Amino acid sequence: MKEMIKITISLIVIFVTAGLIMAGVFANTAPIVAEAQKREKEEALKKMMQDAENIVEAGKWAPYHKHAEYYEGKKGGETIGYIASTYGKGYSSYISVLVSVGKDIKIKSINILSHGETPGLGDEIEKEYFKKRFEGKVLEQLEIVKVEGTDKIQAISGATISSRAVTNGVKEAVKLLKEKYSGVAQ
């Protein structure tokens, strides 16, 4: 019985010590990670709207109950387009996406910021050939299809769920931007 108590106390001490070490590491690295993510997002925003002199946050929203923002790109004091960060529920993760649209609310480009989709299948959403399928599309065209030669978004073979997740996220972002700026864009 004494031996059992000794082992239990030893394990408790080990677990508490390991927990304190992990908490310390997290506390020290969390600000560094947050700063790196902020810098990465700023770079991605600039890449999404290269003509803009500055990109200002216009508001916040919560697709899939996740924190996201939308932005206005300005050049010479005039708005030249909009960007929204959004999410889509993929096969094995939430997919973080940036969507850039012009004043006419037509998609200029999309960028996949992060995901945990299956390597070799779902991660095809990062490829240029898939992202280019969104260029020039309007809200009504943001529907996933499995056939070629349509004005909709063609799914990636073997990764329909990931394709649908990106498309749904983009669709929600375009819908938001259209609601917010349709008076400005018309």
C-alpha positions, 0 to 999 in steps of 0.5 A: 500500500505504501508503495502505491502511495509513493508511485501516485505522489511521484506521478502527481509531482511529474504531471504538475511539473510538466504542466507548469513547464508547458504553461511557461513555454506557452506564455513565452511563445504565445506573443511571438506566435500572435505577432507572426500571425499578424505580420503574415496576415498583413502581408497576405492582405497586401498581396490580395490588393496590390494596387491599394495604398492602404488597407483599413479594417472596416468591421468584424464578423463571425463565420462559423463562430470564428473571429474574422474581419473585412477590409477596404482597400484605398488608393488616393482616398478612394475605395478600390475594393474589399477583402474579407477573411472567412472560414469554411468547414472542411473535411478535417479542419476549418479552412481560413480564406481571404477573399478579394473583390473589386467595387463591383463585388466580383472576385479578384482572388482568394488566398488560403491562409491555413487548413488541416486538410488531407495531404495529397487530396484536400490540400489541393485547395492551395494550388493556383489552378483551384484558386483561379476558378474563383476569379471574376465570379459573382455571388450567384456563380459560387456553387460547387459542381463536379462537371467541367465547362460550367460557370460555377466552381468545379470541385477537385476530384477526390476532395469535394468536401474541401472544395465545397468548404472553400466555396461556401466560405467564399460565398459567405464572404461575398454575400457579406461584402455585397450586403455591406457595400452594394450601395457603394458598388452599384 
